[in-house]
Amino acid sequence: AQSVAQPEDQVNVAEGNPLTVKCTYSVSGNPYLFWYVQYPNRGLQFLLKYITGDNLVKGSYGFEAEFNKSQTSFHLKKPSALVSDSALYFCAVRDAAGGYNKLIFGAGTRLAVHP
Amino acid sequence: DAGVTQSPTHLIKTRGQHVTLRCSPISGHKSVSWYQQVLGQGPQFIFQYYEKEERGRGNFPDRFSARQFPNYSSELNVNALLLGDSALYLCASSLAGTSMDTGELFFGEGSRLTVL
């Protein structure tokens, strides 16, 4: 079964510093991986996805993610954090068993960016 | 262009009641999925519908049901509500939702259900 793990419940970073939010995956076949962000009392917003190709994926709001097949990881990164980046971040993997798509989400990582 | 819209945004019910949540997908999207997000957890898959047919169902009891209409909008129904049904219910749309798609979903703002 497809799964993702987010090993950190919370990540704290100072504004202006680089940030990393970690995700590891376990899949059969080629992974389709996603990052979503959730602001308080809001739905999920798509940030970026990895399907195939370049291991460094660029997404919305200056975020990028690095796909590492040997380490089965898909960490989310940003060179310079903003206070407004504080939110809940979810890693997800596509599960296409049964001929339809569903996303399997991690438990989420809360990012807190301090001024 | 309008995104995925859900209604109501918030509602409070008591145990044993039933609830209907509604969702309109992005124009041109034919697939609608429902997810349940309990506080402190990631979203869990409930249903996927495409062209009015149920394509897939997650590990949820029969108290949960859904349907999709000819205009591709959808309803999620939950009967005999339990305290544990309190959650944010998210609707997501995609073009087709088949294994030929990349799997990217576009989510609405959610309906927050509180069961007392």
Interface residues (C-beta under 8 A of the other chain):
Chain A: Y32 F34 Y36 N41 R42 G43 L44 Q45 F46 K49 I51 F90 A92 R94 A96 G98 G99 Y100 N101 K102 L103 I104 F105 G106 A107 G108
Chain B: V4 Q6 S33 Y35 G40 Q41 G42 P43 Q44 F45 Q48 Y50 R55 G56 G58 L90 A92 S94 G97 T98 S99 D101 T102 G103 E104 L105 F106 F107 G108 E109 G110 R112
